[in-house]
């Protein structure tokens, strides 16, 4: 049993301070294979059974089934990434020495914002009760580092500036040489 655990946790690829293990790759591959099989089955069900009663020709039914399949593959990939974020948040919380293990830390998906998917990490501590800000800061830094190790980017809102008019006396200044 111990040798299987060693193989499962064997690092194949090192990225910074973290490693992509055999187990992590196996879980990702199996998840995508299961997702692929389910989406293929659903495409056939929709195209050949549900839409067979319509007046659409076979090509249109197959196209609708393919679009549904691609949508499911995309949705499944998003769900896999969301579960990875949840796992990383819990790892950070469980790895912090001031966080209690009972009651266990909880990561919750709160909402889908304009530019982000918002999670909440809930932890308990008896030693940093009066230093809540320190605990939050420690956890935020650890989360940021863990996300960087796994290639997860935190989105920031981007804004466009539209200039509607320019003052009449404004003119670009000519560059002066040295």
Secondary structure, DSSP 8 states (H G I E B T S, - for coil): -HHHHHHHT-EEEEETTEEEEHHHHHHHHHHHHHHHHHHHHHHHHIIIIIGGGSS--HHHHHHHHHHHHHHHHHHHHHHHHHHHHHHHHHHHHHH-TTS-SSS--EEEEEEE-SS-EEEEEE---SSSTT-HHHHHHHHHHHHHHHHHHTT----------------TT---------
